[in-house]
Amino acid sequence: MYRICIDTGGTFTDCIVLDGEGKLYEFKSPTTPHDFSEGVLNVINDAAASFRSLPEEFLKQTEWIVHGTTVCTNALVQRKLSRAALITTKGFRDIIEMRRSMKIETKSMYDAYIPPYDPIIPRYLRFTVSEKTKVSGEVVTPVDEAELAEVIEKIKKEDVEAVAICFINSYANPANELRAAEICGQGLGDVFISCSSVLLPKMGEYERESTCVINAGVGPIVERYLTTLETKLRNAGFENQLLVVQANQFVQSASAVVAKPVYLTGSGPAAGPAGAVHLGNTIDEDNFLIGDMGGTTWDAGLVKDKKVSLKVGEWLGDDRLGIKVADVVSIGAGGGSIGWLDTLGLLRVGPQSASSNPGPACYDLGGIEPTVTDAAVILGYIDPDNFCGGKIKLRSDLAREAMSKIAGGLDMSVEEAAQAMFDTVNSNMADAISEISTRKGYDVRDFNLLAIGGGGPLCGAFVAGLLGMRKTIVPKYASSFCAWSMFFLDIGRDYVRSCLCRSDRADLRIINGLYSDMMQEASADVKGFGVTIGDLVFEKSAEIRYQGQYHVLEIRLPPGEIGPEDMRTLEDDFHKLHRELFTFSLPWVPMEMINVRLTAKLKSDRLPIPKRALGTADASKAIIRTNECYFDNIRSATPVYDGALLEAGNIIRGNAIIQTPTATTVIPANTVCNVDAYGNYVIVSEE
């Protein structure tokens, strides 16, 4: 039996196959933006051919497929969302537009021009009905069904695909909201319904409503994509479970994700940190800054003390997402990022991307703008005849023709312009690493840079040099690392309930009751996997703050019944973490509990990482040719090594290049690369 993990990126679709003997195989195929499911089927067909099997036979022998996709993220970034309407409590029509007292948290006070906020749902598609629920959960006024019927008639005239329903205080009692959803379902037919109390049952009406609106906007898109993909897989012979990676690093069935599609945000990159933890446990490294460079974006993440950095809520442009997600910062910097000159004549790279079609100019698919991949070809780093294992032949003449636009504007040679583009994109990526490290109080010198993605090995050592980081690690499956990481994700979901009280006066019966409710909900969610509540592993936590404070910290709680001693430990742990993060604590100030959280998961087997054959320090037998490359605008004869011929213990000094079918690793001057016991390239600065 086979197990398959597939990650659809902006330019390539990556696939890792595990066979019955425990061996891994890596495949890569261009992403198909017009229909992402085609790219998935294409890479599966490539895998089947390598096993000398027909796709139908191959899929019938597949136990499960785990899939990470950018379909939700792309829809949000490009604002290509489904047309949606909002129904909320009378008097609260404009919360989604007011946000937090009109404060624009994603802009600086020094920005010369701040464009007006463009809400996902315009005002004329936002409707109100009479209903009232107290914070205690008491329903004072049931939803006015006559008013709701009038609203439904208005919505029918607007040709909407989705409706978001968010009533004030529905987190305390969802009865009114659920009744409204039932009536809308009856009156609107196949329209996608998004309920805030089902999606994010916690206080904070703006964050809850914004998440509900985003969920409505992506709902029909995700539903169409996953339904299409499942249908195509079934028709191709796949008979088992399709699992999808969520933003919180859990996987769920496709049907469960369709019910809460907002959890698909950041699906692919969310897997990477989990793989970094497993890799760290294997090679005994605790701290990683993760740089994932694909064709379109550079995704930066952090692992500290072998723990993934997660966060509750993030800004997607000017819209707020309230669910728990992997702490990943993404910028438009990838192999397909386009170089251009701004109005001042300064060189910029990205965020625009040539993606996979037409792709960089050197792809010869119609692209005419210079990209990072074109720059790497001109600099001699990428071999035009062996890109993507030789499946894609690159044209260096077209790369030079495109780069001449930049060269002419900067009065440089084509090679100098390519070097300037390469240096610029590396600087942009270093800034993104600083955003999740230095700006949060971490010293980058305490971390290793884990360079992954198709372009991570190409640029990783240069980015580390800019940041003053001593060690860059390029893992064996760097190009498909997120797909590889999916083998280490658990089936599960996280849950939250609001519980506002002072921690020293908390009613433990209420708290334990909330945890019991969440455990029952988790049990219902995993019924489709044929398991019971006894098969689940639960982790409890609480969000705490000092009284009067704005931000909260999440503190772990023991798995059993919560008692008085556990609450005292909770307070001690909060003081300790607050000192660690902010250098001070306030033990005399009362603490407030805001929310209680639960994660429920089915633990998966951990795939062991095999060791590579042991060799000597001499790697010369792996040299396959010498390229003329440019480093810091100096032409240099550079040895090129075949990654498949390298052995554990080999040492390579820069300047040098390691070539594999799926990635190119560049080793700059003043660094040395050691091939470790597992086939990872450990690049260490000698300065």
TIVEXTI-232730 format. One line per 3 residues: for each residue x, y, z of C-alpha. Coordinates in steps of 0.1 Angstrom, whole numbers, plus 5000, padded with zeros to 4 digits. Layout:
<sites>
X:Y:Z | ... .
</sites>
This chain:
<sites>
5000:5000:5000 | 5011:5036:4993 | 5006:5068:5013 .
5008:5101:4994 | 5013:5137:5006 | 5007:5165:4980 .
5014:5202:4984 | 5001:5225:4958 | 5021:5257:4956 .
5019:5287:4934 | 5043:5273:4908 | 5049:5236:4915 .
5028:5208:4929 | 5050:5186:4952 | 5044:5150:4960 .
5060:5125:4984 | 5051:5088:4982 | 5057:5063:5009 .
5057:5027:4997 | 5050:4995:5016 | 5087:4991:5024 .
5090:5025:5041 | 5109:5042:5012 | 5101:5077:5001 .
5100:5090:4966 | 5098:5127:4955 | 5079:5140:4925 .
5072:5175:4912 | 5049:5189:4885 | 5038:5224:4874 .
5008:5238:4892 | 4977:5244:4871 | 4962:5277:4883 .
4931:5274:4861 | 4922:5242:4879 | 4945:5231:4908 .
4930:5196:4908 | 4946:5189:4874 | 4981:5196:4888 .
4973:5171:4916 | 4963:5144:4891 | 4993:5151:4870 .
5018:5146:4898 | 5000:5114:4908 | 5003:5102:4872 .
5040:5109:4873 | 5043:5089:4905 | 5023:5060:4891 .
5046:5059:4860 | 5077:5058:4881 | 5063:5027:4898 .
5054:5012:4864 | 5018:5012:4872 | 4986:5026:4857 .
4972:5056:4877 | 4940:5035:4885 | 4960:5006:4898 .
4983:5030:4917 | 4955:5048:4934 | 4936:5016:4943 .
4967:5006:4963 | 4968:5040:4981 | 4958:5040:5017 .
4953:5077:5021 | 4962:5111:5005 | 4971:5142:5026 .
4967:5174:5006 | 4978:5209:5013 | 4966:5236:4990 .
4968:5274:4984 | 4933:5276:4969 | 4919:5294:5000 .
4949:5317:5005 | 4950:5326:4968 | 4913:5336:4968 .
4919:5359:4998 | 4951:5375:4986 | 4937:5381:4952 .
4903:5391:4966 | 4886:5367:4942 | 4860:5357:4967 .
4824:5345:4964 | 4797:5371:4965 | 4784:5370:5001 .
4758:5387:5023 | 4759:5393:5060 | 4730:5390:5085 .
4736:5405:5120 | 4718:5419:5150 | 4699:5452:5145 .
4721:5481:5153 | 4754:5463:5145 | 4754:5465:5107 .
4788:5483:5105 | 4810:5464:5129 | 4828:5446:5100 .
4837:5480:5086 | 4844:5499:5119 | 4868:5471:5130 .
4885:5482:5162 | 4874:5518:5165 | 4886:5524:5129 .
4922:5516:5138 | 4941:5502:5108 | 4965:5478:5125 .
4982:5468:5093 | 4994:5503:5084 | 5020:5527:5099 .
5012:5562:5111 | 5041:5572:5088 | 5025:5559:5056 .
5019:5588:5033 | 4988:5574:5019 | 4964:5549:5034 .
4937:5537:5010 | 4902:5534:5024 | 4892:5500:5038 .
4873:5479:5013 | 4853:5453:5033 | 4847:5419:5019 .
4809:5424:5021 | 4798:5459:5010 | 4772:5478:5031 .
4743:5472:5007 | 4748:5434:5013 | 4748:5437:5051 .
4713:5431:5066 | 4700:5433:5102 | 4672:5415:5121 .
4658:5419:5156 | 4671:5395:5182 | 4688:5398:5216 .
4710:5374:5237 | 4726:5385:5269 | 4763:5378:5278 .
4749:5353:5303 | 4734:5333:5275 | 4698:5342:5282 .
4678:5347:5250 | 4658:5379:5257 | 4643:5383:5222 .
4641:5353:5197 | 4651:5361:5162 | 4623:5379:5144 .
4614:5354:5117 | 4592:5378:5098 | 4621:5403:5094 .
4644:5374:5085 | 4620:5363:5057 | 4621:5399:5043 .
4659:5398:5044 | 4660:5365:5026 | 4638:5379:4998 .
4662:5408:4994 | 4692:5384:4994 | 4676:5363:4966 .
4677:5393:4943 | 4714:5399:4948 | 4727:5366:4934 .
4749:5357:4964 | 4767:5324:4968 | 4771:5326:5006 .
4756:5342:5037 | 4775:5350:5069 | 4753:5350:5101 .
4768:5367:5132 | 4746:5378:5161 | 4759:5397:5191 .
4766:5374:5221 | 4758:5342:5200 | 4790:5328:5215 .
4772:5326:5249 | 4741:5310:5234 | 4739:5301:5197 .
4701:5294:5196 | 4691:5325:5177 | 4719:5322:5152 .
4713:5285:5146 | 4676:5292:5141 | 4684:5319:5116 .
4708:5295:5097 | 4680:5269:5096 | 4656:5294:5081 .
4682:5307:5056 | 4690:5271:5046 | 4653:5265:5038 .
4648:5298:5020 | 4680:5301:5000 | 4686:5266:4989 .
4722:5258:4980 | 4737:5290:4993 | 4767:5284:5016 .
4758:5293:5052 | 4785:5305:5076 | 4776:5307:5114 .
4800:5326:5138 | 4789:5305:5168 | 4798:5273:5150 .
4831:5287:5137 | 4845:5307:5165 | 4823:5306:5197 .
4842:5333:5217 | 4837:5369:5227 | 4850:5397:5206 .
4823:5405:5180 | 4846:5421:5154 | 4871:5392:5152 .
4843:5366:5153 | 4823:5384:5126 | 4854:5390:5104 .
4863:5353:5106 | 4827:5344:5097 | 4827:5367:5067 .
4860:5353:5054 | 4846:5318:5059 | 4816:5328:5038 .
4838:5344:5011 | 4859:5313:5006 | 4833:5287:5013 .
4819:5281:4978 | 4854:5282:4963 | 4868:5256:4987 .
4836:5234:4983 | 4839:5234:4945 | 4876:5227:4946 .
4875:5198:4971 | 4844:5183:4956 | 4860:5184:4921 .
4892:5169:4934 | 4874:5141:4953 | 4853:5133:4922 .
4884:5132:4899 | 4903:5110:4924 | 4873:5086:4927 .
4870:5084:4889 | 4907:5077:4887 | 4904:5048:4910 .
4911:5062:4945 | 4887:5046:4971 | 4901:5057:5004 .
4904:5088:5026 | 4913:5123:5013 | 4927:5144:5042 .
4934:5181:5040 | 4959:5202:5059 | 4945:5230:5081 .
4960:5262:5092 | 4964:5249:5128 | 4986:5220:5117 .
4960:5193:5120 | 4945:5174:5091 | 4909:5167:5086 .
4886:5149:5061 | 4877:5170:5031 | 4840:5170:5042 .
4850:5185:5076 | 4871:5212:5059 | 4842:5221:5035 .
4821:5228:5066 | 4847:5252:5080 | 4868:5263:5049 .
4885:5292:5066 | 4907:5266:5083 | 4923:5260:5049 .
4940:5294:5050 | 4978:5288:5048 | 4972:5251:5044 .
5005:5242:5026 | 5031:5262:5046 | 5014:5253:5079 .
5029:5218:5076 | 5065:5229:5074 | 5071:5237:5111 .
5058:5203:5121 | 5084:5187:5099 | 5111:5210:5113 .
5103:5197:5148 | 5106:5160:5137 | 5139:5168:5119 .
5151:5186:5150 | 5144:5156:5172 | 5163:5135:5147 .
5195:5156:5144 | 5193:5171:5179 | 5186:5207:5170 .
5161:5227:5191 | 5157:5261:5173 | 5149:5268:5137 .
5139:5298:5116 | 5122:5283:5086 | 5126:5299:5052 .
5103:5283:5026 | 5109:5298:4992 | 5085:5286:4965 .
5077:5300:4931 | 5055:5328:4944 | 5061:5334:4981 .
5087:5332:5009 | 5071:5318:5040 | 5090:5323:5073 .
5082:5303:5104 | 5098:5297:5138 | 5104:5266:5160 .
5117:5273:5195 | 5128:5245:5219 | 5113:5220:5194 .
5079:5236:5197 | 5060:5252:5168 | 5051:5288:5172 .
5013:5292:5169 | 4992:5323:5172 | 4956:5331:5178 .
4944:5354:5150 | 4962:5371:5122 | 4957:5400:5097 .
4950:5390:5061 | 4956:5423:5045 | 4931:5445:5064 .
4908:5417:5074 | 4911:5398:5107 | 4912:5360:5110 .
4904:5348:5145 | 4913:5311:5144 | 4945:5296:5157 .
4971:5293:5129 | 5008:5284:5125 | 5028:5316:5130 .
5040:5320:5094 | 5049:5353:5077 | 5045:5354:5039 .
5059:5379:5014 | 5058:5379:4976 | 5094:5366:4971 .
5099:5334:4951 | 5115:5320:4920 | 5087:5336:4899 .
5089:5370:4915 | 5092:5397:4889 | 5119:5424:4890 .
5108:5460:4881 | 5119:5496:4885 | 5097:5520:4905 .
5090:5556:4898 | 5123:5566:4914 | 5142:5542:4892 .
5149:5519:4921 | 5150:5481:4917 | 5121:5461:4933 .
5115:5424:4933 | 5079:5411:4938 | 5053:5408:4951 .
5040:5402:4915 | 5048:5367:4903 | 5050:5350:4869 .
5037:5319:4887 | 5037:5286:4867 | 5020:5301:4836 .
5034:5319:4818 | 5062:5315:4843 | 5097:5331:4841 .
5110:5342:4807 | 5134:5312:4806 | 5104:5288:4807 .
5096:5298:4771 | 5059:5298:4778 | 5052:5334:4770 .
5066:5352:4800 | 5086:5383:4791 | 5093:5398:4825 .
5126:5391:4844 | 5122:5369:4875 | 5145:5355:4902 .
5147:5322:4883 | 5159:5341:4852 | 5185:5358:4874 .
5197:5325:4888 | 5201:5311:4853 | 5221:5341:4842 .
5244:5339:4873 | 5251:5302:4864 | 5234:5287:4895 .
5206:5268:4877 | 5215:5244:4849 | 5191:5251:4820 .
5193:5215:4809 | 5185:5199:4842 | 5158:5220:4858 .
5131:5200:4875 | 5150:5168:4867 | 5153:5178:4831 .
5115:5178:4826 | 5116:5216:4819 | 5143:5229:4795 .
5152:5265:4802 | 5163:5291:4777 | 5191:5313:4790 .
5188:5336:4759 | 5152:5345:4769 | 5163:5351:4805 .
5190:5375:4793 | 5166:5392:4769 | 5141:5398:4798 .
5168:5409:4822 | 5181:5435:4797 | 5150:5456:4807 .
5164:5460:4842 | 5200:5463:4830 | 5191:5492:4807 .
5172:5511:4833 | 5200:5507:4859 | 5229:5512:4833 .
5243:5478:4842 | 5254:5447:4824 | 5229:5418:4823 .
5250:5399:4848 | 5251:5429:4871 | 5214:5434:4869 .
5208:5396:4877 | 5231:5400:4907 | 5212:5430:4919 .
5179:5412:4916 | 5193:5382:4934 | 5207:5404:4962 .
5174:5423:4965 | 5152:5393:4969 | 5176:5379:4995 .
5173:5411:5014 | 5135:5410:5013 | 5135:5375:5026 .
5159:5384:5054 | 5135:5412:5065 | 5106:5386:5067 .
5128:5364:5089 | 5134:5394:5112 | 5096:5400:5114 .
5090:5367:5132 | 5123:5367:5152 | 5140:5400:5160 .
5108:5420:5162 | 5094:5394:5187 | 5125:5395:5210 .
5144:5365:5196 | 5181:5367:5186 | 5185:5351:5151 .
5219:5339:5161 | 5203:5314:5185 | 5186:5297:5156 .
5195:5276:5125 | 5180:5287:5092 | 5161:5257:5077 .
5161:5265:5039 | 5132:5247:5022 | 5110:5249:4991 .
5122:5249:4955 | 5142:5281:4960 | 5152:5278:4997 .
5184:5259:4990 | 5193:5284:4962 | 5191:5315:4985 .
5192:5301:5021 | 5229:5305:5028 | 5229:5341:5014 .
5199:5350:5036 | 5216:5335:5066 | 5247:5356:5059 .
5227:5388:5057 | 5212:5380:5092 | 5245:5369:5108 .
5232:5334:5113 | 5261:5308:5114 | 5243:5277:5102 .
5219:5269:5073 | 5204:5234:5070 | 5191:5222:5037 .
5171:5190:5045 | 5171:5160:5022 | 5136:5167:5008 .
5140:5205:5009 | 5121:5211:4977 | 5091:5191:4989 .
5095:5197:5026 | 5060:5208:5033 | 5047:5177:5015 .
5072:5155:5035 | 5061:5172:5067 | 5025:5161:5062 .
5035:5126:5073 | 5040:5141:5108 | 5007:5158:5112 .
4979:5145:5134 | 4942:5143:5126 | 4925:5168:5149 .
4910:5202:5156 | 4911:5229:5182 | 4881:5243:5201 .
4875:5274:5222 | 4849:5288:5246 | 4849:5321:5263 .
4850:5322:5301 | 4856:5357:5315 | 4865:5356:5352 .
4893:5363:5376 | 4915:5333:5379 | 4914:5333:5417 .
4876:5334:5417 | 4870:5310:5388 | 4840:5286:5391 .
4857:5252:5384 | 4824:5236:5377 | 4818:5260:5348 .
4853:5256:5335 | 4852:5218:5336 | 4818:5219:5320 .
4831:5239:5291 | 4859:5214:5286 | 4834:5185:5287 .
4813:5202:5260 | 4843:5207:5238 | 4854:5170:5243 .
4819:5159:5232 | 4821:5181:5201 | 4855:5166:5193 .
4841:5131:5197 | 4814:5139:5172 | 4839:5154:5147 .
4860:5123:5145 | 4831:5098:5141 | 4839:5097:5103 .
4872:5081:5111 | 4857:5052:5129 | 4872:5061:5163 .
4857:5070:5197 | 4865:5096:5223 | 4889:5071:5240 .
4911:5072:5209 | 4917:5110:5212 | 4945:5128:5229 .
4933:5160:5246 | 4954:5190:5255 | 4939:5218:5276 .
4949:5254:5279 | 4936:5288:5289 | 4941:5324:5277 .
4951:5346:5306 | 4960:5383:5311 | 4966:5407:5338 .
4934:5426:5347 | 4931:5456:5325 | 4957:5443:5300 .
4949:5440:5263 | 4969:5410:5251 | 4967:5375:5265 .
4990:5345:5269 | 4980:5309:5264 | 4990:5286:5293 .
4988:5248:5293 | 4966:5230:5318 | 4967:5193:5329 .
4946:5169:5309 | 4922:5157:5337 | 4897:5175:5358 .
4908:5210:5367 | 4912:5216:5404 | 4923:5245:5427 .
4959:5235:5426 | 4959:5235:5388 | 4947:5271:5389 .
4975:5282:5412 | 5000:5265:5389 | 4983:5283:5360 .
4990:5316:5376 | 5026:5308:5384 | 5032:5297:5348 .
5016:5329:5335 | 5040:5350:5356 | 5069:5330:5344 .
5060:5332:5307 | 5052:5369:5310 | 5087:5375:5324 .
5103:5355:5297 | 5085:5373:5269 | 5083:5409:5283 .
5111:5409:5310 | 5087:5416:5338 | 5058:5402:5358 .
5031:5418:5381 | 5023:5392:5407 | 5003:5417:5428 .
4979:5423:5399 | 4948:5400:5396 | 4947:5378:5365 .
4917:5373:5342 | 4908:5341:5324 | 4894:5350:5289 .
4890:5318:5270 | 4895:5281:5276 | 4909:5260:5247 .
4911:5223:5238 | 4929:5205:5211 | 4918:5169:5203 .
4939:5147:5180 | 4945:5112:5168 | 4983:5106:5171 .
4999:5094:5139 | 5029:5071:5135 | 5062:5090:5132 .
5081:5082:5101 | 5118:5074:5108 | 5144:5093:5088 .
5168:5068:5071 | 5206:5074:5072 | 5228:5078:5042 .
5258:5057:5034 | 5289:5069:5052 | 5318:5082:5032 .
5349:5103:5037 | 5354:5140:5038 | 5365:5140:5001 .
5334:5147:4979 | 5354:5151:4946 | 5339:5120:4931 .
5305:5137:4931 | 5317:5165:4909 | 5299:5163:4875 .
5311:5195:4858 | 5323:5231:4864 | 5301:5261:4858 .
5310:5297:4852 | 5291:5314:4880 | 5289:5350:4893 .
5293:5357:4930 | 5293:5394:4941 | 5297:5403:4904 .
5329:5382:4901 | 5330:5354:4876 | 5342:5322:4891 .
5348:5286:4879 | 5324:5267:4903 | 5323:5229:4908 .
5288:5213:4905 | 5281:5182:4926 | 5255:5156:4920 .
5235:5154:4952 | 5227:5117:4945 | 5264:5108:4946 .
5272:5126:4979 | 5278:5105:5010 | 5275:5112:5047 .
5307:5129:5060 | 5315:5146:5027 | 5327:5182:5030 .
5323:5209:5003 | 5338:5243:5005 | 5322:5273:4987 .
5319:5285:4961 | 5301:5254:4950 | 5267:5241:4938 .
5249:5209:4946 | 5224:5198:4920 | 5194:5174:4925 .
5164:5168:4903 | 5142:5190:4924 | 5165:5217:4939 .
5198:5236:4935 | 5218:5243:4966 | 5243:5272:4964 .
5273:5272:4988 | 5288:5308:4989 | 5324:5317:4996 .
5335:5316:5033 | 5311:5287:5040 | 5316:5250:5043 .
5289:5223:5037 | 5289:5191:5056 | 5267:5162:5045 .
5253:5148:5077 | 5243:5112:5085 | 5207:5117:5071 .
5217:5134:5038 | 5210:5170:5050 | 5234:5197:5038 .
5246:5217:5068 | 5262:5249:5056 | 5283:5267:5082 .
5299:5302:5080 | 5336:5302:5085 | 5337:5340:5093 .
</sites>
